[in-house]
Amino acid sequence: MANASVSVDFDYYQRRAEAQLELAQRSMEPAAVAAHVAIAERYLEICEPARLAEVAGHDGPRLSPIVA
């Protein structure tokens, strides 16, 4: 069952990263573009196998704060 959870987590974070990149492409403000790209990068970091294993036991999506 843990493998199904990790697969679902991967799909979720991958979709969220793609959505953030789409928002970045549509944004006109450089600060908004940078923010969306930073969030997308965080989601993609979570997609790495080691991070997925770490977050697999959590109740929901959680991201570390972004430090600008």
PyMOL commands that set and color helices and strands:
alter all, ss='L'
color gray80, all
select helices_A, chain A and resi 2-26+30-46+49-55
alter helices_A, ss='H'
color red, helices_A
deselect
rebuild
show_as cartoon
